[in-house]
Amino acid sequence: MTENLERISTIVRTQEILRKHDFTFKKKFGQNFLTDANILRKIVTAADITGANVLEIGPGIGSLTEYLLGDAAEVMAFEIDGTLVPILRETLAPYPNFQLVHADILKIALADYVKKFKNPELPLKVVANLPYYITTPILMHLIESGVPFAAFVVMMQKEVAERIAARPNTKVYGALSIAVQYYMTVELAFNVPRTVFVPAPRVDSAILKMTRLAQPAVAVSDDVWFFHVVKVAFAHRRKTLLNNFQLAFGAENKEKLLSALTEAEIEPVRRAESLTLQEFARLSDALLPLK
C-alpha cells in the first residue's frame, strides 16, 4: 500500500506539502523538518524498534514518523501545533499503525495515553526530534513519568546531548548529566549537521541513545534529596563543595557539613564536577540530617 509513495522526507515532496497547506513555520515551536533519508534510516536503526511501540514528540509533517511506521508495531505521535494535524492525517493516511494526538506532551496524563496502544504490553520506546527550546523539560518529564519506557533515541542540540552524556571532570558535566544518568545509560550515537533540515537551525544536532536501567545507577535513601544535593553542589561551579553547601545550608552548619563530607570520604575542597554518581550518593545520604 505504501511501497510506491515518494518519501515525505525528500526536499521536493517536503516543499510540495508545505506549499499545498500554506504552512508557516512557527519559531515558538522550534520547527525544523528533516530532509535526509540516510539520517532518518540511521535513527530508526539506532532505535531498534522492530516489534515495539513507539512514542514520538513533534512529528512535524511526518518525515521521521513514516520511517518509524515501517518497523514499529505502532507509533503514537504527539503534536502541539494544530495546523500540522490535517497535514499529518493526510501524509500518514496509508499507515494503519499510526495514532496522532493533538496535545502538549507536558500537560497530559501520559500513562493514560500509552494504554491506548493496540498491544500496550509491547516494549515502549521514545524516538523523536525534540524541539530544542524545550528539550530538557520534555526529557525529564518522560523519564520521571513512571511510564516504563525501554529506551529513548532522540535528536537534540549537540551541546545539550554532550551535557547529558558527559562524564566527571569535564566542563559540561553537571546536574543534567546526573539527572539522566541516574535512570539511564547514555550514548552519543551520531551527530547531525544543520544542513539536513528545512529550515536549517542555527546549531548542529546529535542523536542521543538512552536505555533505562533496571534499577537507578546508585542506591540512595531519598532520591528527591539526592537531586537537591546535586543541584546545590553545582550552584556555583567554581566554588568548592564546602562553600556551596555553606551558602545553601548556612555557615553555622560548617562542622556538620565537614563531618558529612568526611563520612562520604570526599575532600571539602573538591568541586562538584569531580564527583561520580557513587560519590554523590554517599554524600547525599551523609547530608540527610540537614534536610
Protein Blocks (a to p, Z undefined) as FASTA:
>chain_A
ZZmpccfklmklmmmmmmmnopacdfklopacdfbfklmmmmmmmnopghiacddehkln
ommmmmmmmmmmbdcdddfblklmmmmmmmmmmpmkbccddddfklccfklmmmmpmblm
bccdddddddfklmmmmmmmmmmnopacfbdcddddfklmmmmmpcehiakbcfklmmmm
mmpccddfbdcdfklcccddfbdcddddddddfbdfbdcfblklmmmmmmmmmmpmmbcf
klmmmmmnopklmmmmmmmmmmnopafkbcfklpcfklmmmmmmmmmmmZZ
